[in-house]
Amino acid sequence: MIKFKSKSIFTLGISLMVLLTFSVVSLANGEDWGRSSAAAGVTLDVEFMNPDQFESEQLTFNVYMTTHSGNLLDHNFAELITVRSNQGELDKKNINWEWERKSSHHPIGIITINNTITNGEKFYSGKTKYLEIVIDGIRGASHTFRWVINQDEKILAYIPNAASGTVSVVDIASAKLVNTIKVGEEASHGIEINPDGRYLYTGDFQNGLVKIYDLTSNELVKTLKVNSTAHGIDMSPDGKYILIASGSESEVAVIDTEKQEIIKVIEEGIGESPSHIDFDPVGKFAMITNLESDDVSVISIPDFEVTVRIPVGDGPNEGRIAPDGRYCYTANWESNSISVIDLRKFEVVDEINVGEGTHGVIVSPDSKKIWTANRKTNNVAVIDAETRQIERYIAAGEYTNHLKFTPDGEKVVVTNARDNEAIIIDTETYEITARTKVGEEPHEITFLTVEQ
């Protein structure tokens, strides 16, 4: 046991106070708390003005806008803004917009949000893990700005292992396996954790079971039975809905996460072997890749009706919508390509030849890079989203399966299905920094950010 004299404790306390004060000041400057997004000829720079004021009644963000054509004043920004955190989504009545400077090409706006009580806590407090603002609808594009608030946190990756029927939990910082959860005979390929980090949604694929675990106790709290199998498990951006893609039958089950009940099964308009699902940034619609009918079904939210089906390449296993909301990219397993869907037209505008067995796809937080996992060539491709040219290949491992950006965007986690491992790639250097053994046949990845 280490003992401190009172003078030592006093000196240590003063040192910590000075360090804490310095940390708050350094984090609160405009450079550290500025975020930028560019799409459709418009650049937005958003500066969080009072990030250190957890008990403030209002939070303020300055929005600097730049374009070289058109008039940005034509938009009603108050209707375009969504604000969310791990506490949930803020009611729009608590979001205010005003113009600081009116200029058609270089206006400045101010977003003010009321720091109201949500789920028993202030929307923005010392318990806030992240804060996210989405401005959707500027020339058909969406801009997302995200701040990680609590720096004393670690990121855990949850990875379902189909063949071993387990979920592996990997600490990203140490790249160590820290837990294994047994979920069934064959784990579902998809996996999700709700925004407040409490509930894990996983499944027993062939038995058609969706299993909900309370992560505060690591206990199974509910099991839901779908009509057929449970392959893809994906959550809407606001955390209100989980969609379950069958993987075998032409149906998608909808789970209300508050009720933890299946509220609808969508059959009409779903193609053959629906595989994985993604949502537009503000959760107005979902896109389901239909592996065997070579198309994508678009589902409106919250009525959950198929509005259109879009033919894509052969064997679309997974689709990802760019954070700016302009394009969706499908990984076409059999045609070894990426289909580019323009979400203003809901039609394919380009096809990018990538690598054999293109199975997984993600888009960088700034929407500028597309990453794919290519099973048969055992590598990851990085593609420039503007030129649609392949920039590089990264040798990954046998049967490169799925991949996902960490919440801070600094790393990409990739699963190798036959090596039974997860690898971590640095997004600046493109180097593999770690390899971690997990269960047999790992698939998708979701993340949980927890306090150290």
C-alpha positions in Angstrom: 0.0 0.0 0.0 1.3 3.5 -0.9 1.0 6.2 1.8 1.0 9.9 1.2 1.7 12.7 3.7 -0.9 15.4 3.9 1.5 17.9 2.2 2.0 15.5 -0.7 -1.7 15.1 -1.1 -2.2 18.9 -1.1 0.5 19.4 -3.6 -0.9 16.6 -5.8 -4.3 18.1 -5.6 -3.1 21.5 -6.7 -1.2 19.9 -9.6 -4.2 18.1 -10.7 -6.4 21.2 -10.5 -3.9 23.1 -12.7 -3.7 20.2 -15.1 -7.5 20.0 -15.3 -7.8 23.8 -15.8 -5.2 23.7 -18.6 -7.0 20.7 -20.2 -10.4 22.5 -20.3 -8.8 25.6 -21.7 -6.9 23.8 -24.4 -10.0 21.7 -25.4 -12.3 24.8 -25.6 -10.3 26.6 -28.2 -11.9 27.0 -31.7 -9.3 24.8 -33.4 -10.0 21.8 -31.3 -13.8 22.2 -31.4 -14.3 23.1 -35.0 -15.7 20.6 -37.5 -15.9 20.8 -41.3 -18.0 19.2 -44.0 -18.2 19.8 -47.8 -20.7 18.4 -50.2 -22.6 19.6 -53.3 -20.5 22.7 -53.7 -21.1 23.9 -50.1 -18.6 23.9 -47.3 -19.7 24.2 -43.7 -17.4 24.9 -40.7 -19.1 24.5 -37.4 -17.5 25.8 -34.2 -18.7 24.6 -30.8 -18.5 27.8 -28.7 -19.0 26.6 -25.1 -18.1 22.9 -24.9 -16.8 23.2 -21.3 -20.1 24.6 -19.9 -21.9 21.4 -19.0 -24.4 23.1 -16.8 -25.2 25.9 -19.2 -28.8 26.4 -20.1 -27.9 26.8 -23.8 -25.2 25.5 -26.1 -24.0 27.7 -29.0 -22.5 26.8 -32.4 -21.2 29.2 -35.0 -21.8 28.0 -38.6 -19.6 29.5 -41.3 -20.8 28.7 -44.9 -19.1 29.0 -48.2 -20.3 28.4 -51.8 -19.4 29.9 -55.2 -22.9 29.6 -56.7 -26.5 29.9 -55.7 -28.0 31.6 -52.6 -27.6 29.8 -49.2 -30.1 32.2 -47.7 -32.8 30.3 -49.5 -32.7 27.4 -47.0 -34.8 27.3 -43.9 -32.0 26.0 -41.6 -34.2 25.6 -38.6 -36.0 22.8 -40.3 -32.8 21.1 -41.5 -31.0 20.6 -38.2 -31.0 17.4 -36.1 -29.1 17.2 -32.8 -28.4 14.0 -30.9 -26.1 12.6 -28.2 -25.8 9.3 -26.3 -28.8 10.7 -24.4 -30.9 10.5 -27.5 -32.3 12.9 -30.1 -33.1 16.5 -29.0 -36.7 17.7 -29.7 -36.6 20.2 -32.6 -38.4 22.8 -30.5 -35.2 23.1 -28.5 -33.1 24.0 -31.6 -32.9 27.6 -32.7 -31.3 29.2 -35.7 -30.5 32.8 -36.4 -28.4 34.7 -39.0 -25.2 36.4 -37.8 -24.4 37.6 -41.3 -26.6 37.4 -44.3 -24.6 36.8 -47.5 -25.6 34.6 -50.4 -22.2 33.0 -50.7 -20.6 33.5 -47.3 -23.3 33.7 -44.6 -22.7 33.0 -40.9 -25.4 31.4 -38.8 -25.8 30.6 -35.1 -27.3 27.4 -33.8 -28.5 27.6 -30.2 -29.8 24.5 -28.4 -31.6 24.4 -25.1 -29.8 22.1 -22.7 -33.0 20.4 -21.5 -33.5 17.4 -19.2 -33.5 14.2 -21.2 -34.0 10.8 -19.6 -33.3 12.3 -16.2 -30.1 14.0 -17.2 -29.2 17.3 -18.9 -28.9 16.7 -22.7 -25.3 17.9 -22.4 -23.5 17.1 -19.2 -20.4 15.5 -17.7 -21.9 12.2 -18.7 -22.2 13.1 -22.4 -20.1 10.8 -24.5 -20.6 12.4 -27.9 -22.6 15.2 -29.5 -23.7 15.2 -33.1 -25.3 17.8 -35.4 -26.7 16.9 -38.8 -27.7 19.5 -41.3 -29.6 17.7 -44.0 -31.1 19.0 -47.2 -28.6 21.6 -48.5 -28.8 20.9 -52.3 -29.8 17.4 -51.5 -26.7 16.7 -49.3 -26.3 16.0 -45.6 -23.5 17.4 -43.3 -22.6 15.6 -40.1 -20.5 17.2 -37.3 -19.5 15.0 -34.3 -17.7 15.8 -31.1 -16.4 13.2 -28.7 -16.8 14.8 -25.4 -15.5 12.5 -22.7 -11.8 12.0 -23.4 -11.4 9.6 -20.4 -12.9 6.7 -22.4 -12.0 3.6 -24.1 -13.5 2.1 -27.3 -14.7 -1.5 -27.3 -15.5 -3.4 -30.5 -18.2 -6.1 -30.4 -17.8 -8.7 -33.1 -20.2 -11.6 -33.8 -18.5 -14.9 -34.7 -20.9 -16.9 -36.8 -19.4 -20.4 -36.6 -18.7 -20.3 -32.9 -22.0 -18.6 -32.0 -20.3 -16.0 -29.9 -19.6 -12.2 -29.7 -16.0 -11.1 -29.1 -15.3 -7.9 -27.2 -12.0 -6.2 -28.1 -10.4 -3.2 -26.4 -9.3 -1.1 -29.4 -6.5 0.7 -27.5 -4.8 -2.4 -26.3 -6.1 -4.7 -29.1 -6.9 -7.3 -26.5 -9.8 -9.7 -26.3 -11.5 -8.7 -23.0 -14.8 -10.7 -23.1 -16.7 -13.4 -25.0 -20.5 -13.7 -25.0 -22.2 -17.0 -26.0 -25.3 -16.1 -28.0 -26.4 -19.3 -29.8 -25.5 -22.0 -32.3 -24.6 -19.6 -35.1 -24.3 -15.9 -34.4 -26.2 -13.5 -36.6 -23.8 -11.6 -39.0 -25.1 -8.1 -37.9 -24.8 -6.5 -34.5 -25.8 -3.2 -32.8 -25.6 -1.3 -29.5 -28.2 1.4 -28.8 -27.0 5.1 -28.5 -26.9 5.2 -24.7 -24.7 2.1 -24.6 -27.0 0.0 -22.5 -28.4 -2.7 -24.8 -26.6 -5.0 -27.2 -28.7 -6.5 -30.0 -27.3 -9.8 -31.4 -28.8 -13.0 -32.6 -28.9 -16.7 -33.2 -29.0 -16.7 -37.0 -30.5 -20.0 -38.1 -32.9 -20.3 -35.2 -34.3 -16.9 -36.0 -33.7 -15.4 -32.5 -32.8 -11.8 -31.7 -31.2 -11.5 -28.3 -31.0 -8.4 -26.2 -28.3 -8.1 -23.6 -28.2 -5.4 -20.8 -24.5 -4.3 -20.9 -24.7 -2.9 -17.4 -25.1 -6.4 -16.1 -24.0 -8.4 -19.2 -27.2 -10.4 -18.8 -29.7 -11.6 -21.5 -32.9 -9.6 -20.8 -35.1 -10.5 -23.8 -35.3 -12.9 -26.8 -37.4 -12.1 -29.8 -38.4 -14.7 -32.5 -38.6 -13.6 -36.1 -40.5 -15.6 -38.8 -37.4 -17.1 -40.5 -33.7 -16.5 -39.9 -31.9 -13.4 -38.4 -29.0 -12.4 -40.6 -28.5 -8.6 -40.7 -29.1 -6.5 -37.5 -29.0 -2.7 -38.1 -30.2 0.3 -36.1 -31.7 3.7 -37.2 -29.5 6.8 -36.4 -31.8 7.8 -33.5 -31.8 4.4 -32.0 -35.6 4.0 -32.2 -35.7 1.0 -34.5 -33.7 -2.2 -35.2 -34.3 -3.8 -38.6 -33.6 -7.5 -39.0 -32.8 -8.8 -42.5 -33.7 -12.4 -42.9 -30.9 -13.5 -45.2 -33.1 -16.3 -46.5 -36.7 -15.3 -46.9 -37.9 -12.0 -48.5 -38.7 -10.2 -45.3 -37.4 -7.6 -42.8 -38.6 -7.5 -39.2 -38.9 -4.1 -37.5 -38.2 -3.8 -33.7 -39.3 -0.9 -31.6 -36.3 -0.5 -29.2 -38.3 1.3 -26.5 -40.9 -1.5 -26.4 -38.3 -4.2 -27.3 -41.0 -5.8 -29.5 -41.4 -6.6 -33.2 -43.9 -4.1 -34.5 -44.0 -5.0 -38.2 -42.7 -7.5 -40.7 -42.1 -6.1 -44.2 -42.6 -8.5 -47.1 -43.9 -6.6 -50.1 -41.1 -5.1 -52.1 -38.3 -7.0 -50.3 -36.0 -8.9 -52.8 -34.5 -12.3 -52.5 -32.1 -13.0 -49.6 -32.1 -9.5 -47.9 -28.7 -9.3 -46.4 -27.7 -6.0 -44.7 -29.3 -2.6 -44.0 -28.2 1.0 -43.8 -30.0 4.3 -43.0 -29.7 7.8 -44.4 -28.1 10.2 -41.9 -31.3 11.5 -40.4 -33.3 8.3 -40.5 -35.9 9.1 -43.2 -35.3 5.9 -45.1 -33.4 2.6 -45.0 -31.7 0.7 -47.8 -31.6 -3.1 -47.9 -29.3 -5.1 -50.2 -31.0 -8.1 -51.7 -28.2 -10.6 -52.4 -29.9 -13.0 -54.8 -32.2 -10.6 -56.7 -29.3 -8.2 -57.4 -31.1 -5.1 -56.2 -31.7 -2.7 -53.2 -35.0 -2.0 -51.6 -35.6 1.4 -50.2 -37.9 1.5 -47.1 -39.5 4.7 -45.8 -39.5 5.5 -42.1 -41.6 5.4 -39.9 -44.3 3.8 -42.0 -41.9 1.0 -43.2 -43.1 0.6 -46.7 -40.8 -0.2 -49.7 -40.9 2.9 -52.0 -38.5 1.8 -54.8 -36.2 -1.1 -55.8 -33.0 -0.3 -57.5 -31.1 -2.8 -59.7 -27.3 -2.9 -58.8 -24.4 -5.3 -59.5 -24.4 -9.0 -59.0 -24.7 -10.3 -55.4 -25.0 -7.1 -53.4 -24.1 -8.1 -49.9 -23.9 -4.8 -48.1 -24.7 -1.1 -48.8 -23.4 2.0 -47.0 -24.8 5.5 -47.3 -22.2 8.3 -47.2 -22.5 10.6 -44.1 -23.3 13.6 -46.4 -26.3 11.6 -47.7 -25.5 12.0 -51.4 -24.6 8.5 -52.4 -25.1 4.9 -51.4 -22.4 2.3 -52.2 -23.2 -1.4 -52.5 -20.6 -4.1 -52.2 -21.4 -6.6 -55.0 -20.0 -10.0 -54.1 -20.4 -11.7 -57.4 -19.6 -8.9 -59.9 -16.5 -7.8 -57.8 -17.6 -4.2 -57.8 -19.2 -1.2 -56.0 -22.4 0.2 -57.4 -22.8 4.0 -56.9 -26.4 5.1 -56.2 -27.3 8.8 -56.5 -29.8 9.3 -53.7 -31.3 12.4 -55.4 -32.4 10.1 -58.2 -32.4 6.7 -56.5 -30.6 5.2 -59.5 -27.1 3.8 -60.2 -24.8 6.3 -61.8 -21.5 4.4 -61.8 -19.9 1.0 -61.2 -16.4 0.6 -59.7 -14.4 -2.6 -60.3 -12.7 -3.2 -57.0 -11.5 -6.7 -56.1 -12.7 -10.3 -56.2 -15.5 -11.1 -53.8 -16.3 -7.5 -52.7 -18.2 -8.2 -49.5 -18.1 -5.3 -47.1 -18.1 -1.5 -47.6 -17.8 1.6 -45.4 -17.5 5.4 -46.1 -15.2 7.7 -44.2 -16.7 10.3 -41.8 -16.0 13.1 -44.3 -17.5 11.1 -47.2 -14.3 11.4 -49.2 -13.1 7.8 -49.1 -14.8 4.4 -49.7 -13.2 1.3 -48.1 -14.1 -2.2 -49.2 -13.4 -5.7 -47.9 -12.6 -8.1 -50.7 -12.9 -11.8 -49.6 -11.3 -13.5 -52.5 -8.3 -11.2 -52.9 -7.9 -11.0 -49.1 -7.5 -7.3 -49.0 -9.0 -3.9 -48.4 -9.4 -1.3 -51.2 -9.4 2.5 -50.5 -11.2 4.5 -53.1 -11.4 8.2 -53.7 -15.1 9.0 -53.6 -14.8 12.0 -56.0 -12.7 10.5 -58.8 -13.9 6.9 -58.0 -10.4 5.7 -58.5 -8.7 3.1 -56.3 -6.0 4.7 -54.3 -4.4 1.7 -52.7 -4.9 -1.9 -51.6 -4.0 -3.1 -48.1 -3.3 -6.8 -47.6 -5.5 -7.8 -44.7 -6.0 -11.5 -44.1 -7.8 -14.6 -45.4 -11.4 -14.0 -46.4 -11.5 -10.3 -45.6 -15.1 -9.9 -44.5 -16.4 -6.7 -43.0 -15.0 -3.4 -41.8 -15.9 -0.3 -39.8 -14.5 3.1 -38.7 -14.0 3.6 -35.0 -16.2 6.4 -33.5 -13.3 8.8 -33.6 -12.5 8.0 -37.3 -8.9 7.3 -36.5 -8.9 3.5 -37.1 -10.7 0.9 -39.2 -11.4 -2.5 -37.7 -11.5 -5.3 -40.3 -12.6 -8.9 -39.7 -10.9 -11.8 -41.5 -13.4 -14.7 -41.6 -10.9 -17.6 -42.1 -8.1 -16.3 -40.0 -10.6 -15.7 -37.2 -9.1 -12.4 -36.4 -9.8 -8.7 -36.2 -7.2 -6.3 -37.5 -6.8 -2.6 -36.8 -5.7 -0.1 -39.6 -4.5 3.4 -38.9 -6.5 5.7 -41.2 -3.6 8.2 -41.6 -0.8 5.8 -42.4 -2.9 2.9 -43.7 -0.7 0.5 -41.7 -2.0 -2.5 -39.8 -1.3 -1.7 -36.1 -2.7 -4.8 -34.5 -4.1 -8.3 -35.0 -6.4 -9.9 -32.5 -7.7 -13.4 -32.4 -11.5 -13.6 -32.0 -14.0 -16.4 -32.5 -14.6 -18.5 -35.6 -15.8 -16.6 -38.7 -16.1 -13.0 -37.5 -18.5 -10.7 -39.3 -19.7 -7.1 -38.7 -18.5 -4.7 -36.0 -20.2 -2.3 -33.6 -18.6 -0.1 -31.0 -19.2 0.9 -27.3 -17.5 3.8 -25.7 -17.1 3.4 -22.0 -15.4 5.4 -19.2 -11.9 4.2 -18.2 
